[in-house]
Amino acid sequence: MTKRNKIIYWIATVWLSLGMLSTGIVQLIRMQEEVDMIAHLGYPAYILTILGIWKILGVIAVLIPKFPILKEWAYAGFFFVMSGAVFSHAANGSDAKEFFGPVLLIVLTAVSWYLRPAGRTLNYQK
């Protein structure tokens, strides 16, 4: 892995982790704006607890060394949750600004996954 790719990986991974951690916490504490938004999208409020826990566990999985299968699941989960957010906003006619966060997190997920070091992939041989 080149130094350039390693830097891009860590920048994308740190921003992805901060984004997922912060939204996960906001969902766990059921901030009123988040409760209103999830209701607008047509989901029950309890989904916030599920999403919040999954996001925080996903951040832990992505950041800790080793456990490449767990990392693959975390990246896949991030992609599914954020693409679900994009489609939910599109189906409910949300303003364009509501797409920025989920789309940015999808891009960061893809960049982090694609540029992850060899020791964090399934194909890594010791």
N, C-alpha and C positions, 0 to 999 in steps of 0.2 A: 504494500500500500504506500502510495506516495505521501509525502508530507502534506501536500495541498489537499488530497482527499481525506486525510486524517483530520485536518483542521475543519474542513467542510462537514465531515461526519459529526464531530463533537459540537460544532455550532448548531447544526440541525437537531441533534439529539438533545442538547441542553434546552433549546427553545421548545422542542416537542414536549419534553418532560415538564417544563414550566407551564406550558399551556394545558397539558392534561392534568397536572397536579392542581393547578389553580381552579380549573373548571370542575374537577372532581370534588374539591373541598367546597366550592360554592354549591354544588349539587347535594353534598352530604348535609350541609347546614341549612339547606332549603331556603336560600336567599329568596326574598319575595319576587324579584325580577325573574329568577329562574323558574319559580313555581308558576308565575303568570305565563311565561313563554311556553313551558311544557304543556300547560292547559290549553293555550292557543293552538298548539300543534295537535291536540287531541289525545294526549297521553295522560294516564293517571299519575298523581304526584309521587306514588311509591317508586316509580321508575327512576326517579332522581337518586334514591339510595343505591339502587342496583348499579346505575351508571357511575356514580361517584366511587363506589368500592372498586369496580372493575378498572376504572382509570388509574386510581392510586396503585393498585396491585400491578397494573401494566407498566407504570413508570418504574416501580421497583424492579420488575423483571427485565426491563430494557437496560437499566443502569448497572445492575450487579454483574460481575464477571461470570463466565461460564453459563450453563443451562441454556444451550442454543435452542432446544425445542420450545422451552418456555418463552424465549424471546420471539420466536416465530409466531406463537399464539398471541403474544402481546401486540406485535405489529399488525397481525391480521385483525385483532379486536379493535385496535385504534382505527384501522381503515374502515371496518364495518360500521362502527359507531359514528364516525364522521361522515361517511357517505350516506348513512341513514339520516343524519341531521340535514345534509344538503337536500336530499329528496323530500324529507318532511317539510322543510321550509318551502321548497318549490311547490309541493302539493297544496300547501295552505296559503300560497300567495304572499309570503313574507317579503318585506322590503329587501332590496339588493344588499344592504349593509349586513343583514343577518347571515349572508353566505360567506362573508370574508373569513371569519374565525374557522369554521369547519373546513373550508377549502385550503386555507393556510396550513391547518393541521394535517390534512391529507398530503399536501406537498412535503411537509417536514417528515411525515411518516415514510413516504416513498424515498426521500433523499437519505434519511438515516438508515433505513433498511438496505438500500442499494449499496451504500458506502461503508457498511459495518465492517470492522476488521475481521480477518480470517478466524480468529479465536472466538468470534461471536456468531459464526455460521454453522449450519448443520454439516457441511462438508469438511470441517476442520479435522485434521488427523494429527495427533501428538507425535 
